[in-house]
Amino acid sequence: KMPTPSCRPTIVKKRTKKFKRHFSDRFMRVGESWRRPKGIDSSVRRKFRGKTLMPNIGYGSNKKTKHMLPNGFKKFLVHNVAELELLMMHNTTYAAEVAHDVSLRTRKLINARAE
């Protein structure tokens, strides 16, 4: 029997689109990852209407639903069986995710214990 999350509030995201860096659509040399514009004449920094939006604290998630997966659990990275044992007490809050650098032998042991 699979554990179910203890509380499952509706997750509301204020914004799902990524904040793109100003001029990243215009020049190949400018990457898409966000950088704050610092120029004295920058229309984005001065928050002109119709320009790229800047990330700020108002876009933050609800404290109760922050880092929550759509199934209602929070992710927990597991590297060995001992870390999985720790999760057994909190199986209504956290879901285990096996780390990418775990060997096949350890992975099998973790899966066997989880079942």
Disulfide bonds with the S-S distance in Angstrom:
none
